[in-house]
Amino acid sequence: MMRTLHLYLARELLKAFGLTAIALTLLVVLGGGVANIFKGEGIGAMDVLKVFAFLTPVAITLILPVAALFSAAITYGRSAADNEITACRAAGINIHRLLLSAGLLGLLVTIITYWAWNYMIPGLSRQIEEITRRDLPGIVVQQFQRAKPLIFGRHRIMASRCELVDPSRMASDRPQDHTYLLLTGVSFVEMEDEEIMRYGTADATVIDFHRSEGLPRVSADLQGVHVYDAARGQYYDLAHQSLPPIEIPLPMKRKTKFEDLGSLLTYLRHPEESPEVVGWLYGIKKEMMTLYLYQYVIEGLQSDGYFRLSGPGVSYEIHSKEGSRDPDDGRPIMRVIRVVEKGPEGTFIYTADTATIEVRSTFDRERPVILIELIDNVEVSKQGAPAGEERSVRKPKESLKPIQYMDQELLRRQAEAFDTRGLLRGETIPGLPRKQERQVEKFQEFALAYRAEVNGEIHFRASYALTSIAVVVMGAVLGIIVRGGQVLTAFGISCIPSLFVVLCSIVGRNLADKPEYAFVSLGVMWGGTAMIYLATGFITLRFLKQ
């Protein structure tokens, strides 16, 4: 008899559950609510269809608890209204045993929800990310068409026209497997610490998209540049200005909530493997490499009056009458510069009023370059030129050929010895300038917050999914209690504790972002789950008689 009753209730439950799930899924997907989770402006029409195909199972997952709650309330409410529950009582059947079907439906929803949050949604988000990655050049084109600037490191670039260029039309030294954009009518602004340092125009600009793992790597080459240096109040022209490669964030940023369970557990134990932490560590390492370079330059200038940099085919000997240090970030202050460049084309002498030196990234993160820029009254001459050909060229600004950082033996050893994992253990680096010290402090604060966020996300998914059993059973109990035409009332009453649990889960997860509230956040999330089970048990035993 019980088997027949359970099969009957299960059939009715699944029928109502399926119809409700389909209706709510169409409403959510077509209404675009779920699409906001994966915001990807500029994606092509066919890719948009693929995205919505991916979003449909995500929408189903989100509405399953609501559909199960509604189906339980309406199925058991209709059974009570038709006196089927009364007949079971008269036959001596324990009414509480009839809730097994609702409990099994809740268990099914719990398993599906937990699996979806931990595996399905992360997998779909990565597929959507890949679609966005492939169409990134098209997204950038549409961004220019909407008159939005391209944020390129410290530069903000605008263009009146932007078009995709066939790689075969580019110079022979350009890789054929890259994607290129040609910008015309270009204007740009260079910012530093929220202040405008330089601005100007360029006749044309080529943007190079490099297809690689991780975030898309992009470089830019500005041609026919006319610049006003606001810091120095000078105008100057350049034939080319190359911007170092950067990683352009995708419109749909990768977030902790889109990681699968295996990745979250790995990041919790080994945070240095997380893409977010890797990015921070790379920034810290680059800052330290820059600091090592600064120290090398200042020690050379203070002891010998010059320092050397060399690489395959070229070497520099840089002299400066002043080699003091900026106390904020440790950068050398160099004035009255003389550079001796030795290369296959001979020896060139550069003189300038001032110079800057920095470490710049390349497509290969492990192979940054050192870039020296001579500024103000730059004069270039060739040593040993034949009689009658000696002449010097004057320029407002000149960038020397980049030198590989790792080709400098001392700097390479220092960079390889730097232990980034020690920072994750809370270790400090004594004697840092203020800028680097602040960056290390910010990273360690981020690392603590990230661990707490990952731990909170793991517990959020488990606690939220587990509430489905209690919520569905509560809907069934309230359906029996209110009976008949008041089924919607039962559903509405059931939604109140459900909303309470959702609120507790969201508040708990938000608190998890703050390390000082890590244990409080777990108490809020699991406390809400415990309360919904206690409430379901109380209502079942107190108001539903056997």
Buried (B, 14 or more C-beta within 10 A) or exposed (E): EEEEBBEBBBEBBBEBBEEBBEEBBEEBBEEEEBBEBBEBEBBBEEBEEBBBEBBBBBBBBBBBBBBBBBBBBBBBBBBBBEEBBEEBBEEEBEBEEBBBBBBBBBBBBBEBBBBBBBEBBBEBBBEBBEBBBBBBBBBBBBBBEEEEBBBBBBBBBBBEEBEBBEBEEBEEEBEEEBBBBBBEBBBBBBBEEEEEBBBBBBBBBBBBBBEEEEBBBBBBBBBBBBBBBBEBEBEBEBEEBBBBBBBBEBBBEBEBBBBBBEBBBBBBEEBBEBEBBBEBBBBBBBBBBBBBBBBBBBBBBEEEEBBEBBBEEBBBBBBBEEBEBEEEBBBBBBBEBBBBBBEEEEEBBBBBBBBBBBBBBBBEBEEBBBBBBBBBBBBBBBEEEEEEEEEEEEBBBBBBEBBBBBBBEEBBEBBEEBEBEEBBEEEEBEEBBEBBBEBBEEBBEBBBBBBBBBBBBBBBBBBBBBBBBBBBBBBBBBBBBBBEEBBEBBBEBBBEBBEBBBEBBBBBBBBBBBBEBBEBBBBBBBBBBBBBBEBBBEBBEEEBEE
